[in-house]
Amino acid sequence: MRLRKIVYKPALDSRERYDRLLDIIGGLLEMEKKRFLSVKELAEYLGIKHHTIYSWVSMKRIPYVKMGGRVMFDLRDIEKWIQDRKVEVHKIWR
């Protein structure tokens, strides 16, 4: 068994955290401008693995469009699909 060297990275300072947050927000804003997403982009958008997306496509559980042999997702359809699956919360505590 080969041992791996553990490398401890110092905590990010506030400027680095701020820059990283701006990169994440910028990516989300760029994605928001796009109407169609690839499998990889949709997986990132939903926070799941791309294998799950492919599985859902093969079972026709998620709306998709074929464009030139590529599977693409209309962001408007995906947002509606998410809303249709929203679970209502019932207040049971008084």
C-alpha positions as CSV (number, residue, x, y, z in Angstrom):
1,M,0.0,0.0,0.0
2,R,1.4,3.4,-1.0
3,L,1.1,6.2,1.4
4,R,0.2,9.6,0.1
5,K,1.7,12.8,1.5
6,I,-0.9,15.0,3.2
7,V,-0.5,18.6,2.2
8,Y,-2.3,21.1,4.4
9,K,-3.4,24.2,2.7
10,P,-3.6,27.4,4.7
11,A,-7.1,28.9,5.1
12,L,-8.1,31.4,2.4
13,D,-7.9,35.0,3.4
14,S,-10.9,37.2,3.0
15,R,-9.7,38.6,-0.4
16,E,-9.3,35.1,-1.8
17,R,-12.7,34.0,-0.5
18,Y,-14.2,37.2,-2.1
19,D,-12.5,36.5,-5.4
20,R,-13.7,32.9,-5.4
21,L,-17.2,34.0,-4.6
22,L,-17.1,36.5,-7.5
23,D,-16.0,33.7,-9.8
24,I,-18.9,31.5,-8.7
25,I,-21.4,34.3,-9.1
26,G,-20.0,35.3,-12.5
27,G,-20.4,31.7,-13.7
28,L,-24.0,31.6,-12.5
29,L,-24.8,34.9,-14.2
30,E,-23.2,33.7,-17.4
31,M,-25.2,30.5,-17.2
32,E,-28.4,32.6,-16.6
33,K,-27.9,34.3,-19.9
34,K,-27.8,31.0,-21.8
35,R,-31.1,29.4,-22.8
36,F,-29.8,26.0,-23.6
37,L,-27.4,24.0,-21.3
38,S,-25.3,21.0,-22.0
39,V,-25.3,17.9,-19.8
40,K,-22.2,19.1,-17.9
41,E,-23.7,22.6,-17.4
42,L,-27.0,21.2,-16.2
43,A,-25.3,18.9,-13.8
44,E,-23.4,21.9,-12.4
45,Y,-26.5,24.0,-12.3
46,L,-28.5,21.3,-10.4
47,G,-25.5,20.2,-8.2
48,I,-25.7,16.6,-9.3
49,K,-23.4,14.2,-11.3
50,H,-23.6,14.2,-15.1
51,H,-24.2,10.4,-14.9
52,T,-27.5,11.1,-13.2
53,I,-28.5,13.5,-16.0
54,Y,-27.7,10.8,-18.7
55,S,-29.7,8.3,-16.7
56,W,-32.7,10.6,-16.5
57,V,-32.5,11.3,-20.2
58,S,-32.5,7.6,-21.1
59,M,-35.6,7.1,-18.9
60,K,-37.2,10.3,-20.3
61,R,-37.6,11.7,-16.8
62,I,-36.3,15.2,-17.6
63,P,-37.2,17.4,-20.6
64,Y,-34.4,17.7,-23.2
65,V,-33.8,18.6,-26.8
66,K,-31.6,16.9,-29.4
67,M,-29.5,19.4,-31.4
68,G,-27.1,18.0,-33.9
69,G,-26.8,14.7,-32.0
70,R,-26.2,16.5,-28.7
71,V,-28.5,16.4,-25.8
72,M,-29.4,20.0,-24.6
73,F,-31.7,21.3,-22.0
74,D,-33.9,24.4,-22.3
75,L,-33.4,26.4,-19.1
76,R,-37.1,27.5,-19.2
77,D,-38.3,23.9,-19.4
78,I,-35.9,22.8,-16.6
79,E,-37.1,25.6,-14.3
80,K,-40.8,24.6,-14.9
81,W,-39.8,20.9,-14.4
82,I,-38.3,21.9,-11.0
83,Q,-41.4,23.9,-10.0
84,D,-43.7,21.0,-10.9
85,R,-41.7,18.8,-8.5
86,K,-41.8,21.2,-5.6
87,V,-43.1,19.6,-2.4
88,E,-45.5,21.7,-0.4
89,V,-44.6,22.0,3.3
90,H,-47.4,21.5,5.7
91,K,-47.1,23.2,9.1
92,I,-47.9,20.6,11.8
93,W,-46.6,22.5,14.9
94,R,-48.8,25.0,16.6
